[in-house]
Amino acid sequence: MRLLIYILLGYLIYRLYRFIGSFFVYRDRNITMDNDNTVDEMVQDPYCKTYIPLTGAYKRTINGKTYFFCSKECADNFSKTKRDS
């Protein structure tokens, strides 16, 4: 009985270590992990400076360079400022 309790306690400590460790591994990188354990790179919107997952970003090529935006409005505003300058 005591052995079973030690095994269960060891397993819980292991799971807690893995859970807490995942925050430190992905905190310093620009990547996120979804619930199904897929990793997605984070990109910064050049207009409003927010970070968004690459797969959900609005993509636009301006003057031969590809930019990623959080919304169509940010993309439109950014392209206006690029044309004006």
Jmol script that loads the backbone (N, CA, C; Angstrom):
load data "model"
ATOM      1  N   MET A   1       0.825  -1.188   0.000  1.00  0.00           N
ATOM      2  CA  MET A   1       0.000   0.000   0.000  1.00  0.00           C
ATOM      3  C   MET A   1       0.870   1.253   0.000  1.00  0.00           C
ATOM      4  N   ARG A   2       1.922   1.220   0.830  1.00  0.00           N
ATOM      5  CA  ARG A   2       2.813   2.380   0.914  1.00  0.00           C
ATOM      6  C   ARG A   2       3.529   2.599  -0.429  1.00  0.00           C
ATOM      7  N   LEU A   3       3.899   1.522  -1.108  1.00  0.00           N
ATOM      8  CA  LEU A   3       4.553   1.613  -2.407  1.00  0.00           C
ATOM      9  C   LEU A   3       3.630   2.268  -3.436  1.00  0.00           C
ATOM     10  N   LEU A   4       2.369   1.909  -3.419  1.00  0.00           N
ATOM     11  CA  LEU A   4       1.391   2.493  -4.324  1.00  0.00           C
ATOM     12  C   LEU A   4       1.260   3.996  -4.089  1.00  0.00           C
ATOM     13  N   ILE A   5       1.264   4.413  -2.850  1.00  0.00           N
ATOM     14  CA  ILE A   5       1.181   5.841  -2.519  1.00  0.00           C
ATOM     15  C   ILE A   5       2.426   6.564  -3.018  1.00  0.00           C
ATOM     16  N   TYR A   6       3.605   5.973  -2.864  1.00  0.00           N
ATOM     17  CA  TYR A   6       4.841   6.583  -3.352  1.00  0.00           C
ATOM     18  C   TYR A   6       4.845   6.712  -4.871  1.00  0.00           C
ATOM     19  N   ILE A   7       4.353   5.705  -5.545  1.00  0.00           N
ATOM     20  CA  ILE A   7       4.278   5.751  -7.005  1.00  0.00           C
ATOM     21  C   ILE A   7       3.322   6.843  -7.450  1.00  0.00           C
ATOM     22  N   LEU A   8       2.171   6.927  -6.822  1.00  0.00           N
ATOM     23  CA  LEU A   8       1.200   7.966  -7.151  1.00  0.00           C
ATOM     24  C   LEU A   8       1.763   9.355  -6.864  1.00  0.00           C
ATOM     25  N   LEU A   9       2.427   9.513  -5.738  1.00  0.00           N
ATOM     26  CA  LEU A   9       3.027  10.786  -5.381  1.00  0.00           C
ATOM     27  C   LEU A   9       4.131  11.166  -6.375  1.00  0.00           C
ATOM     28  N   GLY A  10       4.932  10.205  -6.772  1.00  0.00           N
ATOM     29  CA  GLY A  10       5.977  10.450  -7.770  1.00  0.00           C
ATOM     30  C   GLY A  10       5.386  10.879  -9.101  1.00  0.00           C
ATOM     31  N   TYR A  11       4.321  10.233  -9.511  1.00  0.00           N
ATOM     32  CA  TYR A  11       3.662  10.587 -10.761  1.00  0.00           C
ATOM     33  C   TYR A  11       3.105  12.006 -10.696  1.00  0.00           C
ATOM     34  N   LEU A  12       2.478  12.367  -9.599  1.00  0.00           N
ATOM     35  CA  LEU A  12       1.925  13.717  -9.458  1.00  0.00           C
ATOM     36  C   LEU A  12       3.026  14.777  -9.476  1.00  0.00           C
ATOM     37  N   ILE A  13       4.147  14.498  -8.839  1.00  0.00           N
ATOM     38  CA  ILE A  13       5.279  15.439  -8.857  1.00  0.00           C
ATOM     39  C   ILE A  13       5.826  15.570 -10.280  1.00  0.00           C
ATOM     40  N   TYR A  14       5.923  14.460 -10.986  1.00  0.00           N
ATOM     41  CA  TYR A  14       6.381  14.484 -12.369  1.00  0.00           C
ATOM     42  C   TYR A  14       5.453  15.335 -13.238  1.00  0.00           C
ATOM     43  N   ARG A  15       4.147  15.134 -13.110  1.00  0.00           N
ATOM     44  CA  ARG A  15       3.186  15.906 -13.910  1.00  0.00           C
ATOM     45  C   ARG A  15       3.252  17.393 -13.568  1.00  0.00           C
ATOM     46  N   LEU A  16       3.417  17.722 -12.293  1.00  0.00           N
ATOM     47  CA  LEU A  16       3.540  19.114 -11.874  1.00  0.00           C
ATOM     48  C   LEU A  16       4.815  19.727 -12.447  1.00  0.00           C
ATOM     49  N   TYR A  17       5.910  18.982 -12.434  1.00  0.00           N
ATOM     50  CA  TYR A  17       7.171  19.442 -12.999  1.00  0.00           C
ATOM     51  C   TYR A  17       7.026  19.714 -14.497  1.00  0.00           C
ATOM     52  N   ARG A  18       6.371  18.825 -15.211  1.00  0.00           N
ATOM     53  CA  ARG A  18       6.163  19.008 -16.652  1.00  0.00           C
ATOM     54  C   ARG A  18       5.264  20.207 -16.923  1.00  0.00           C
ATOM     55  N   PHE A  19       4.233  20.394 -16.127  1.00  0.00           N
ATOM     56  CA  PHE A  19       3.293  21.509 -16.307  1.00  0.00           C
ATOM     57  C   PHE A  19       3.994  22.837 -16.071  1.00  0.00           C
ATOM     58  N   ILE A  20       4.725  22.952 -14.985  1.00  0.00           N
ATOM     59  CA  ILE A  20       5.423  24.201 -14.666  1.00  0.00           C
ATOM     60  C   ILE A  20       6.578  24.430 -15.633  1.00  0.00           C
ATOM     61  N   GLY A  21       7.276  23.391 -16.015  1.00  0.00           N
ATOM     62  CA  GLY A  21       8.393  23.514 -16.939  1.00  0.00           C
ATOM     63  C   GLY A  21       7.986  24.022 -18.307  1.00  0.00           C
ATOM     64  N   SER A  22       6.778  23.705 -18.748  1.00  0.00           N
ATOM     65  CA  SER A  22       6.336  24.170 -20.059  1.00  0.00           C
ATOM     66  C   SER A  22       6.199  25.683 -20.101  1.00  0.00           C
ATOM     67  N   PHE A  23       5.901  26.326 -18.985  1.00  0.00           N
ATOM     68  CA  PHE A  23       5.808  27.782 -18.962  1.00  0.00           C
ATOM     69  C   PHE A  23       7.180  28.410 -19.179  1.00  0.00           C
ATOM     70  N   PHE A  24       8.215  27.821 -18.592  1.00  0.00           N
ATOM     71  CA  PHE A  24       9.551  28.393 -18.719  1.00  0.00           C
ATOM     72  C   PHE A  24      10.152  28.141 -20.092  1.00  0.00           C
ATOM     73  N   VAL A  25       9.824  27.024 -20.709  1.00  0.00           N
ATOM     74  CA  VAL A  25      10.373  26.714 -22.020  1.00  0.00           C
ATOM     75  C   VAL A  25       9.791  27.643 -23.074  1.00  0.00           C
ATOM     76  N   TYR A  26       8.496  27.884 -23.061  1.00  0.00           N
ATOM     77  CA  TYR A  26       7.852  28.654 -24.109  1.00  0.00           C
ATOM     78  C   TYR A  26       7.692  30.129 -23.769  1.00  0.00           C
ATOM     79  N   ARG A  27       8.033  30.556 -22.571  1.00  0.00           N
ATOM     80  CA  ARG A  27       7.865  31.940 -22.182  1.00  0.00           C
ATOM     81  C   ARG A  27       8.851  32.847 -22.908  1.00  0.00           C
ATOM     82  N   ASP A  28      10.095  32.411 -23.059  1.00  0.00           N
ATOM     83  CA  ASP A  28      11.124  33.256 -23.633  1.00  0.00           C
ATOM     84  C   ASP A  28      11.183  33.187 -25.151  1.00  0.00           C
ATOM     85  N   ARG A  29      10.418  32.340 -25.754  1.00  0.00           N
ATOM     86  CA  ARG A  29      10.400  32.211 -27.207  1.00  0.00           C
ATOM     87  C   ARG A  29       9.093  32.765 -27.729  1.00  0.00           C
ATOM     88  N   ASN A  30       9.080  33.105 -28.991  1.00  0.00           N
ATOM     89  CA  ASN A  30       7.868  33.619 -29.615  1.00  0.00           C
ATOM     90  C   ASN A  30       7.051  32.479 -30.217  1.00  0.00           C
ATOM     91  N   ILE A  31       6.773  31.456 -29.398  1.00  0.00           N
ATOM     92  CA  ILE A  31       5.949  30.352 -29.849  1.00  0.00           C
ATOM     93  C   ILE A  31       4.915  30.040 -28.784  1.00  0.00           C
ATOM     94  N   THR A  32       3.824  29.456 -29.213  1.00  0.00           N
ATOM     95  CA  THR A  32       2.776  29.055 -28.279  1.00  0.00           C
ATOM     96  C   THR A  32       2.478  27.579 -28.495  1.00  0.00           C
ATOM     97  N   MET A  33       1.821  26.986 -27.516  1.00  0.00           N
ATOM     98  CA  MET A  33       1.427  25.593 -27.633  1.00  0.00           C
ATOM     99  C   MET A  33      -0.082  25.516 -27.422  1.00  0.00           C
ATOM    100  N   ASP A  34      -0.770  24.929 -28.384  1.00  0.00           N
ATOM    101  CA  ASP A  34      -2.214  24.764 -28.285  1.00  0.00           C
ATOM    102  C   ASP A  34      -2.547  23.581 -27.386  1.00  0.00           C
ATOM    103  N   ASN A  35      -3.832  23.369 -27.171  1.00  0.00           N
ATOM    104  CA  ASN A  35      -4.274  22.256 -26.328  1.00  0.00           C
ATOM    105  C   ASN A  35      -3.918  20.902 -26.924  1.00  0.00           C
ATOM    106  N   ASP A  36      -3.808  20.825 -28.246  1.00  0.00           N
ATOM    107  CA  ASP A  36      -3.459  19.547 -28.863  1.00  0.00           C
ATOM    108  C   ASP A  36      -1.950  19.410 -29.067  1.00  0.00           C
ATOM    109  N   ASN A  37      -1.161  20.219 -28.328  1.00  0.00           N
ATOM    110  CA  ASN A  37       0.301  20.170 -28.311  1.00  0.00           C
ATOM    111  C   ASN A  37       0.953  20.532 -29.632  1.00  0.00           C
ATOM    112  N   THR A  38       0.264  21.284 -30.500  1.00  0.00           N
ATOM    113  CA  THR A  38       0.909  21.798 -31.694  1.00  0.00           C
ATOM    114  C   THR A  38       1.535  23.139 -31.360  1.00  0.00           C
ATOM    115  N   VAL A  39       2.698  23.378 -31.898  1.00  0.00           N
ATOM    116  CA  VAL A  39       3.442  24.594 -31.598  1.00  0.00           C
ATOM    117  C   VAL A  39       3.260  25.567 -32.746  1.00  0.00           C
ATOM    118  N   ASP A  40       2.986  26.825 -32.418  1.00  0.00           N
ATOM    119  CA  ASP A  40       2.768  27.843 -33.430  1.00  0.00           C
ATOM    120  C   ASP A  40       3.650  29.048 -33.121  1.00  0.00           C
ATOM    121  N   GLU A  41       4.326  29.552 -34.123  1.00  0.00           N
ATOM    122  CA  GLU A  41       5.190  30.713 -33.946  1.00  0.00           C
ATOM    123  C   GLU A  41       4.345  31.972 -33.802  1.00  0.00           C
ATOM    124  N   MET A  42       4.798  32.883 -32.947  1.00  0.00           N
ATOM    125  CA  MET A  42       4.129  34.158 -32.762  1.00  0.00           C
ATOM    126  C   MET A  42       4.819  35.207 -33.626  1.00  0.00           C
ATOM    127  N   VAL A  43       4.016  36.057 -34.260  1.00  0.00           N
ATOM    128  CA  VAL A  43       4.544  37.153 -35.064  1.00  0.00           C
ATOM    129  C   VAL A  43       3.970  38.460 -34.542  1.00  0.00           C
ATOM    130  N   GLN A  44       4.727  39.546 -34.751  1.00  0.00           N
ATOM    131  CA  GLN A  44       4.278  40.841 -34.254  1.00  0.00           C
ATOM    132  C   GLN A  44       3.662  41.644 -35.393  1.00  0.00           C
ATOM    133  N   ASP A  45       2.497  42.193 -35.118  1.00  0.00           N
ATOM    134  CA  ASP A  45       1.826  43.077 -36.053  1.00  0.00           C
ATOM    135  C   ASP A  45       2.638  44.366 -36.127  1.00  0.00           C
ATOM    136  N   PRO A  46       3.112  44.772 -37.322  1.00  0.00           N
ATOM    137  CA  PRO A  46       3.950  45.966 -37.396  1.00  0.00           C
ATOM    138  C   PRO A  46       3.182  47.263 -37.160  1.00  0.00           C
ATOM    139  N   TYR A  47       1.861  47.228 -37.250  1.00  0.00           N
ATOM    140  CA  TYR A  47       1.081  48.451 -37.057  1.00  0.00           C
ATOM    141  C   TYR A  47       0.723  48.684 -35.590  1.00  0.00           C
ATOM    142  N   CYS A  48       0.084  47.688 -34.958  1.00  0.00           N
ATOM    143  CA  CYS A  48      -0.364  47.879 -33.567  1.00  0.00           C
ATOM    144  C   CYS A  48       0.555  47.207 -32.556  1.00  0.00           C
ATOM    145  N   LYS A  49       1.587  46.489 -33.033  1.00  0.00           N
ATOM    146  CA  LYS A  49       2.628  45.876 -32.197  1.00  0.00           C
ATOM    147  C   LYS A  49       2.139  44.741 -31.300  1.00  0.00           C
ATOM    148  N   THR A  50       0.996  44.145 -31.588  1.00  0.00           N
ATOM    149  CA  THR A  50       0.530  43.003 -30.809  1.00  0.00           C
ATOM    150  C   THR A  50       1.088  41.714 -31.409  1.00  0.00           C
ATOM    151  N   TYR A  51       1.226  40.684 -30.585  1.00  0.00           N
ATOM    152  CA  TYR A  51       1.700  39.386 -31.045  1.00  0.00           C
ATOM    153  C   TYR A  51       0.508  38.479 -31.311  1.00  0.00           C
ATOM    154  N   ILE A  52       0.581  37.785 -32.425  1.00  0.00           N
ATOM    155  CA  ILE A  52      -0.497  36.889 -32.831  1.00  0.00           C
ATOM    156  C   ILE A  52       0.113  35.586 -33.350  1.00  0.00           C
ATOM    157  N   PRO A  53      -0.628  34.468 -33.261  1.00  0.00           N
ATOM    158  CA  PRO A  53      -0.115  33.213 -33.828  1.00  0.00           C
ATOM    159  C   PRO A  53      -0.008  33.319 -35.346  1.00  0.00           C
ATOM    160  N   LEU A  54       1.031  32.777 -35.904  1.00  0.00           N
ATOM    161  CA  LEU A  54       1.277  32.861 -37.337  1.00  0.00           C
ATOM    162  C   LEU A  54       0.127  32.264 -38.143  1.00  0.00           C
ATOM    163  N   THR A  55      -0.448  31.167 -37.671  1.00  0.00           N
ATOM    164  CA  THR A  55      -1.524  30.532 -38.426  1.00  0.00           C
ATOM    165  C   THR A  55      -2.795  31.367 -38.465  1.00  0.00           C
ATOM    166  N   GLY A  56      -2.985  32.255 -37.481  1.00  0.00           N
ATOM    167  CA  GLY A  56      -4.180  33.087 -37.462  1.00  0.00           C
ATOM    168  C   GLY A  56      -3.949  34.499 -37.947  1.00  0.00           C
ATOM    169  N   ALA A  57      -2.747  34.776 -38.446  1.00  0.00           N
ATOM    170  CA  ALA A  57      -2.409  36.139 -38.855  1.00  0.00           C
ATOM    171  C   ALA A  57      -2.942  36.447 -40.242  1.00  0.00           C
ATOM    172  N   TYR A  58      -3.263  37.721 -40.454  1.00  0.00           N
ATOM    173  CA  TYR A  58      -3.682  38.214 -41.756  1.00  0.00           C
ATOM    174  C   TYR A  58      -2.410  38.579 -42.509  1.00  0.00           C
ATOM    175  N   LYS A  59      -2.165  37.964 -43.649  1.00  0.00           N
ATOM    176  CA  LYS A  59      -0.902  38.109 -44.373  1.00  0.00           C
ATOM    177  C   LYS A  59      -1.080  39.060 -45.553  1.00  0.00           C
ATOM    178  N   ARG A  60      -0.113  39.968 -45.685  1.00  0.00           N
ATOM    179  CA  ARG A  60      -0.145  40.887 -46.825  1.00  0.00           C
ATOM    180  C   ARG A  60       1.283  41.178 -47.266  1.00  0.00           C
ATOM    181  N   THR A  61       1.501  41.207 -48.583  1.00  0.00           N
ATOM    182  CA  THR A  61       2.804  41.543 -49.151  1.00  0.00           C
ATOM    183  C   THR A  61       2.760  42.977 -49.647  1.00  0.00           C
ATOM    184  N   ILE A  62       3.675  43.803 -49.123  1.00  0.00           N
ATOM    185  CA  ILE A  62       3.745  45.219 -49.486  1.00  0.00           C
ATOM    186  C   ILE A  62       5.172  45.504 -49.935  1.00  0.00           C
ATOM    187  N   ASN A  63       5.307  46.022 -51.159  1.00  0.00           N
ATOM    188  CA  ASN A  63       6.617  46.333 -51.743  1.00  0.00           C
ATOM    189  C   ASN A  63       7.559  45.130 -51.712  1.00  0.00           C
ATOM    190  N   GLY A  64       7.023  43.944 -51.966  1.00  0.00           N
ATOM    191  CA  GLY A  64       7.831  42.737 -52.028  1.00  0.00           C
ATOM    192  C   GLY A  64       8.176  42.114 -50.681  1.00  0.00           C
ATOM    193  N   LYS A  65       7.732  42.713 -49.584  1.00  0.00           N
ATOM    194  CA  LYS A  65       8.003  42.169 -48.253  1.00  0.00           C
ATOM    195  C   LYS A  65       6.686  41.691 -47.636  1.00  0.00           C
ATOM    196  N   THR A  66       6.725  40.520 -47.009  1.00  0.00           N
ATOM    197  CA  THR A  66       5.523  39.944 -46.403  1.00  0.00           C
ATOM    198  C   THR A  66       5.402  40.398 -44.956  1.00  0.00           C
ATOM    199  N   TYR A  67       4.226  40.892 -44.596  1.00  0.00           N
ATOM    200  CA  TYR A  67       3.920  41.335 -43.240  1.00  0.00           C
ATOM    201  C   TYR A  67       2.739  40.527 -42.730  1.00  0.00           C
ATOM    202  N   PHE A  68       2.661  40.382 -41.406  1.00  0.00           N
ATOM    203  CA  PHE A  68       1.562  39.663 -40.768  1.00  0.00           C
ATOM    204  C   PHE A  68       0.846  40.604 -39.823  1.00  0.00           C
ATOM    205  N   PHE A  69      -0.488  40.605 -39.872  1.00  0.00           N
ATOM    206  CA  PHE A  69      -1.306  41.539 -39.105  1.00  0.00           C
ATOM    207  C   PHE A  69      -2.356  40.790 -38.295  1.00  0.00           C
ATOM    208  N   CYS A  70      -2.847  41.462 -37.254  1.00  0.00           N
ATOM    209  CA  CYS A  70      -3.879  40.853 -36.414  1.00  0.00           C
ATOM    210  C   CYS A  70      -5.263  40.991 -37.055  1.00  0.00           C
ATOM    211  N   SER A  71      -5.427  41.975 -37.930  1.00  0.00           N
ATOM    212  CA  SER A  71      -6.735  42.186 -38.565  1.00  0.00           C
ATOM    213  C   SER A  71      -6.554  42.877 -39.914  1.00  0.00           C
ATOM    214  N   LYS A  72      -7.624  42.893 -40.679  1.00  0.00           N
ATOM    215  CA  LYS A  72      -7.609  43.568 -41.979  1.00  0.00           C
ATOM    216  C   LYS A  72      -7.457  45.075 -41.790  1.00  0.00           C
ATOM    217  N   GLU A  73      -8.027  45.615 -40.726  1.00  0.00           N
ATOM    218  CA  GLU A  73      -7.936  47.051 -40.463  1.00  0.00           C
ATOM    219  C   GLU A  73      -6.485  47.477 -40.226  1.00  0.00           C
ATOM    220  N   CYS A  74      -5.755  46.693 -39.442  1.00  0.00           N
ATOM    221  CA  CYS A  74      -4.339  47.002 -39.196  1.00  0.00           C
ATOM    222  C   CYS A  74      -3.543  46.915 -40.502  1.00  0.00           C
ATOM    223  N   ALA A  75      -3.857  45.928 -41.330  1.00  0.00           N
ATOM    224  CA  ALA A  75      -3.166  45.786 -42.615  1.00  0.00           C
ATOM    225  C   ALA A  75      -3.455  46.983 -43.512  1.00  0.00           C
ATOM    226  N   ASP A  76      -4.708  47.425 -43.567  1.00  0.00           N
ATOM    227  CA  ASP A  76      -5.062  48.585 -44.387  1.00  0.00           C
ATOM    228  C   ASP A  76      -4.388  49.853 -43.877  1.00  0.00           C
ATOM    229  N   ASN A  77      -4.395  50.064 -42.574  1.00  0.00           N
ATOM    230  CA  ASN A  77      -3.763  51.254 -41.999  1.00  0.00           C
ATOM    231  C   ASN A  77      -2.248  51.247 -42.226  1.00  0.00           C
ATOM    232  N   PHE A  78      -1.632  50.091 -42.094  1.00  0.00           N
ATOM    233  CA  PHE A  78      -0.198  49.978 -42.303  1.00  0.00           C
ATOM    234  C   PHE A  78       0.161  50.251 -43.756  1.00  0.00           C
ATOM    235  N   SER A  79      -0.614  49.699 -44.703  1.00  0.00           N
ATOM    236  CA  SER A  79      -0.317  49.922 -46.106  1.00  0.00           C
ATOM    237  C   SER A  79      -0.523  51.382 -46.492  1.00  0.00           C
ATOM    238  N   LYS A  80      -1.471  52.074 -45.837  1.00  0.00           N
ATOM    239  CA  LYS A  80      -1.651  53.516 -46.076  1.00  0.00           C
ATOM    240  C   LYS A  80      -0.426  54.296 -45.631  1.00  0.00           C
ATOM    241  N   THR A  81       0.103  53.954 -44.450  1.00  0.00           N
ATOM    242  CA  THR A  81       1.282  54.668 -43.950  1.00  0.00           C
ATOM    243  C   THR A  81       2.516  54.348 -44.787  1.00  0.00           C
ATOM    244  N   LYS A  82       2.597  53.134 -45.334  1.00  0.00           N
ATOM    245  CA  LYS A  82       3.725  52.766 -46.194  1.00  0.00           C
ATOM    246  C   LYS A  82       3.655  53.533 -47.518  1.00  0.00           C
ATOM    247  N   ARG A  83       2.455  53.728 -48.041  1.00  0.00           N
ATOM    248  CA  ARG A  83       2.306  54.460 -49.298  1.00  0.00           C
ATOM    249  C   ARG A  83       2.600  55.944 -49.119  1.00  0.00           C
ATOM    250  N   ASP A  84       2.224  56.481 -47.949  1.00  0.00           N
ATOM    251  CA  ASP A  84       2.426  57.908 -47.691  1.00  0.00           C
ATOM    252  C   ASP A  84       3.894  58.254 -47.477  1.00  0.00           C
ATOM    253  N   SER A  85       4.678  57.302 -46.988  1.00  0.00           N
ATOM    254  CA  SER A  85       6.084  57.616 -46.700  1.00  0.00           C
ATOM    255  C   SER A  85       7.001  57.308 -47.865  1.00  0.00           C
TER     256      SER A  85
END
end "model"
wireframe off; spacefill off
backbone 0.3
color backbone group
